[in-house]
């Protein structure tokens, strides 16, 4: 004798089955679209450009157009052909692309800085692998003409100091138009770009070149700070940028003993905070750190966070469990604790 549930399944009209299947497809599609697309808008929408206390002025009036909106990213670490699994690449790169494109659309920054380690295997890349990495980067981080993208070199892009070669440095410079000691001035704000891997201080050829450019730029910046009515003779022929405190941009942090003084949601755990940093590996050496310093006057900073992957997985698990319950309820196969959902499905069918 067939069970009542099997009889119910066999007697179910074809239209109702198709209708139920369509509802399931819509449910699954909605979850996917939310978790892989709309969730980035929901989270990043909560981020706002902070107000600058001092403001920027033209004459005596503050103007919104004179305030520079700059977004900073770092350590994208696009996986390469050696260590990167295709599925891991697919997942990570989709997340980064959606995060970046959503942030551009919602926040509309004037300029975006990526502070090094763009690639994970740039230091090992063959010419073909490098070309593939660059192609994927340009696809993920495409930007409109209203936004400028500036990329700084990191140790994973060209290798640590002992791995760094002229070939690796030059191919990075060619793709990203990067030069150590380069000055970028936007809306009166000076940004100094530095190849921190070359700040080893051992007199290597690349190190000497980078340090010489930094010294020459330091002279120009110092001259810009001189009073206009009392210029020094040594500054008479120097090309002077706008008189503003420079912001140093590089991959390695300046020297500090540890993360003990760092705080915030993305700070290291209490155990990790006390671990001493290794000079020339985790941070710049004390000597190299003295070659560039920052004393900003008017700026405001706000950290923006991306969706937590654990929450995305939690949504998927909850949606999957609900989907199983709905399917079982539809075919009246639920055990006693789930009879309520089954009765709701039955009432909906009867209606």
TAQUIZI-V189107 format. One record per run of one state. SS is the DSSP state (2 for helix, 1 for strand, 0 for the rest). FROM is the first residue (numbers start at 1). LEN is the number of residues. If there is no record, write none. Layout:
ss=[SS;SS]
from=[FROM;FROM]
len=[LEN;LEN]
//
This chain:
ss=[0;2;0;2;0;1;0;1;0;2;0;1;0;1;0;2;0;1;0;1;0;2;0;1;0;2;0;2;0;1;0;1;0;2;0;2;0;2;0;2;0;1;0;1;0;2;0;1;0;1;0;2;0;2;0;2;0]
from=[1;4;12;14;45;57;59;61;63;64;67;70;74;78;79;86;108;111;116;119;120;127;141;148;153;155;159;166;177;182;187;189;194;196;199;205;225;228;231;233;236;247;250;253;254;270;274;279;280;283;284;286;290;309;331;336;351]
len=[3;8;2;31;12;2;2;2;1;3;3;4;4;1;7;22;3;5;3;1;7;14;7;5;2;4;7;11;5;5;2;5;2;3;6;20;3;3;2;3;11;3;3;1;16;4;5;1;3;1;2;4;19;22;5;15;1]
//
